[in-house]
Amino acid sequence: MKKTYQEKTLWNFLCAIFMSVVLFVVISIALHYGLTDLLGLTVVARDALLCCRTLFSWCLVSPLMLKTVVPWVGIGIILAGFVRATWRAARAILISRRFLRSLHNLPIERFPEIRGLSERYRTGIIPFEDRVIRTAFTAGIFRPTVHISTGLMEGLTPEELRAVVLHEIHHAVNRDPLRLFVLSFIRDAFFFLPLGRYLMDSFHVHKELSADEGVVSVTGRPFDLATAILKMVRMQCSPIPAHIPAVGGMELVEKRVRTLLEDDTRRDRPPRCMVVLTGMVMAILVFTLVLPIHAGTQRMERCNHEYCLSGDRICPSDIDDCERACEEMEK
């Protein structure tokens, strides 16, 4: 079994990192050059509001006003993404810690069959008392540790148990919880990019297939892991809390079993339309941020002295006040 899925997992991770770094650099440059003009335009817009006294006036129907409002919308979307990502990341950490603290951990010395694997691969393995969720998972962002329930150990053969533990050790050695945490933050921060969500979902699938791939490269027995996966699905009679890794949904379970038994390594690439759409969204976002640069020397075309005094549209305020406000804007 070739290590193709390990390469795909790394590719998903690096692509997401590259996308986020490029977008962050471009946004920073756009804000650096456009923020000064944007602040100036915002002052002009404020003066226009003081003149017109309402947001629903024809005084504000101006290309310059549009160039003032649109960048703030883009900045708002960016800030909303980072606030959302920070909130969800903190919430995921809190839920995971509460769940881990609720477990009744047992000394590994009582389970010599997994103690040997822990010592051999220098990975922490913590058995815990449970006959409800009956699962194994890897948790810990910076110090990943394998957790396995006694109910699962009782329901598997020694060969199946070894395969499951090796699968989780592969996650711990490759620091998959950390990479998953980083990709989740990128997906939530740049929620407006379709490619970010695709790379996150693809990484989630490929990291499981990569761990299965690693097990088979050690044991040479894919059938043991395939039967263990099916048993775990049947044994879990209680849902696992959110943000805790699990065996996966039925679609992923089917793909894992089929890959183990049939060596299914079909290539998986993002649709071209998704890549193009992501590029278009990035271009539009950057354009909105640099828009004030091209409007720095312009004035409000309509909300000026002549427009306020015309008979077509009169600002809904005292003409003298409007006149003075527009004269200030023209200076």
N, C-alpha and C positions, 0 to 999 in steps of 0.2 A: 504494500500500500504506500504510494508515494505521498510525500508531505506537501501536497498541493494546497490543502486547506489552511495550513499554517501560513503559507505565503499569501493566500487571499485575505486572511485575517489581518496580517501586517499591512497589506495594501489598503484595506478599508480604513484602518487606523491612520496611516500616514496621509491618505487622501483627505480625510476629514481635518487633520491637523493643518495640512497645507492650505486647504480651502479657508479655514478660519484665520490663519495667519495672514494670508493675502488680503482677505476682506478687512481684517483689523488694520493692516498697514494702509490700505487704500482709504478707509474711512478716516483714519487719523490724519492723513495728508489732506483730504478734502476738508475736514474741519479746520485744520491749521490755516489753510488759505481762504476759506470761505466764512469763518466765524466772525472775523472783524467786520466784513461787509454786511453780514447778516445782522449783527447788533445795530449797525447804522440804519439798515432798512427797518428794523424793528422800532427804532425811535421814530422814523418817518411814519410808520403804520400807527404808532400811538398818537402822533399828532393828527393824523387823519381821523382817527376815532374821536379825538377831542373836538375836531371840527364837525364831523357828521353826527356825533352823538348816538349813533346806532350802528349795529353790525349789518343791518338790512337796508343799507342806503346805496344808491348808484354811485355815490362818491367812492365806494370801496371796490367797485368793479374795475379793476386796473391790473394790467400785466405786472406792474411793480408790486402791487399788493400780493399777487399770486406768488411772485418770487420771494416774498417775505414769509408767507404762511407755509408753503410746501416744504422748505428745509426744516422747519420746526416739527412738521409731521414726521419727516424722516428721522430726526433726532429722537423724537418720542418713541418711534418704533424700536430703534436701537436700544434705548434705555429700558423700555418695557421688556425686551428680550433678555437683557442681562439681569433685571430684577426677577423675572420669571425663572430663569435658570438658577439663580442663587437661592431662591425660595425652594424650588424643587430639590436641589442638591442638599440643602440643609434638612429638609423634611425626610429625604431618603436616608440620610445618615442617622437621624433621630429614630426613625422606625426600625432600622436595622439594629441599632444598639439596644433598643428596648426589647426586641425579639431575642437577641443573643443573651441578654441578661435574664430573660425568663426561662431559659433552658436549664435543665438540671444536669450539669456536666458530671462525667464519671472519669475516674483515673484510667489512663490508657493501659496501664499494667494489667488490667483485667482482660485485655483483648490482645493476646500475643500475635494474632494473625495480622493486625494492622499496626502494631507497635514496630514490627520489623520493617514495614514499608515506610513508616515515619522516620526511622533512623537511617534507612538506606538513602532516601531522597531528601533528608534534612528538612522536612516539612512538618509543621505542627498539625497533628490530627487530634480532634477532641470528640470523643464519643459522648452522647447525651441520651438520657432516659426518655424514650418516647415510643409509643405504639399507635400514634394517630396519624401524623403526617408522613412518617416512614420515608425519610429522604436523606440525601447527602448533598451538601453544598459547600462552596468556598466563599468566605466572607473576610473582609479586612482590606482597606484600601492600600495602606502602606505595609502592613504585616499580614498578608493573607494566610488564613488557617482553614483547614478542612474540618467540617463538622459532619458527623454521621450518626444517625439514630440507631438505638438498639433494636427497634422494631424492624428496620431495614436489614440489619445484620442477621436477624433471626429468619428472615424470609428469603435470603439468598444463599446459594451454594458458595463454598469457599472460592471457587473460580470466578463466579459472578461478583462476589464481594471484592475480590482483588481487582477486577476490571473497573468497578465503580470507583474504588479508592484511587487507582491510578489515573482515572479520568479527572477526578477533582485535584489530584496532585499536579497534573498538567496545567490546570487553571491557576493554581497557586504559584507554580514555578514561573509561568509566563505573565504573572501579575494581571490576569484578566479582570479582576474587580477594579483595579485602578484604571485600566484602559476603558472599561465600560463606563466608569464614573466620568472620565474626561469626555467621552463621546456623548454621553447623556447631557452634559453641560453644553457642549457645542450645539447639539440638536435643539435644546431649549433656548439658548441664547440667539441662535440664528434660525428661529422657527419659520421664518419667511422663505427659507431656501429649501426647495424640494429635495435637493441632492443630500443635504445634511441628514434628513430623516431616512433616506434610502441607505446611506452609508452606515447609519446606526443599526438599522434592521439587518443589513447584510452582515455586519460584524457580529451581531448576536447569533446569527445562524452559523457563521463560519467558525466562531470560536468553539462552539459545541462539536462541530464536525472535525475541527483541528484536534480537540482533546480526544475524540474517539479515534482519530488517526494515530495519535501518540500511543494510545493503549494498545492498538493492534500491532504497532511497530515493536512493542516490548513483549507482548504475550503471543502474538501470532495466532490468536483465537478470537476472531470477530464475533463468533456466535455467542460466546459467553457474555459479552457486553450487550449484544442485541436482546438476548433473553432477559438480562438484568433490567434494561430500559423498559421492556414490556411489563415486567413484574412490578416495577416502581410505579408505573401508571395505574395498574390495577390496585395496588396496595394503598395509595394515597386517598384516604376517605375524608380528609379535611384540607381545605385550601391553605396554601402557604401564604404568609403575609406578603404584601407588596414590597418590592425592592429586594427581596431575597431570591437568589438564583434558584431555579427549579429545573426539572427535566425538560420542560417546554410544553407548548401546546401540541395538540394531536398532529397538526401539519408538520411541525418540526420533528416530532417523534417518528412519524412515518418516513420523513426524509433521512433521519439518522439511521433507522433500521435498514432502509433500502440501500443506503450508501455502504453500511457495514457488510451486508450480505451480497450486494451486487457490484460493489466498488464503483458506485455512480459518481463520477467526477466531472459532470458537465460544467462547461464554463458559464459564468454568471457575470454579465456586464450591465451597467446601468443603461436604461433606454436613452437614446440620443436626445429625444424630446425633453427629458428631464434635465440633461446637462445643458441644453440650449436654454430652457426656461430658467434654470438657476443663473446662467450667465446674464440673461436679460434682466432678472430681478436685481442682481448685483449692479448692473450698469445703471438701471433706473434709480437705485438708491444713491449711488455715487453722484449721479447727475443732479438729484435734488439737493445734495449737500454743497455742490460747487455752483449751484444756480445763482446765489447772491453775488459771486465774483463778476458776472456779466451785467449786473444791475447797479453796481456801486455808484455810477455817475449819473443815474437817471433820477427823474423826479416823478411825483405822482401826476400822471397825465391829466386826470379829470378833476381830482380834488384840489383845485388851485383857485386863485382869485377870480379869474374869468368864469370858470365853471360854476362857482358858487353864486355869482351874480346873474347867470343866464336864466332865461325864462323856462328852459326845458326841465332842469332839475335844480331844485334849491335845497341845500342842506337843512335838515329839520332843526335848525337852531337860529338864534338871532344872527342876522346878516352881518352885523358889525363884528360879532365874536368870530364868525366864520372867516371874515375877511382878514382879521388880525392873525388867526391861526394859519391861514393859507400863505399870508405874506411871510410869516416866520419860516414856513417850509420852503419857500422859494429862495431864501437867503443862502 
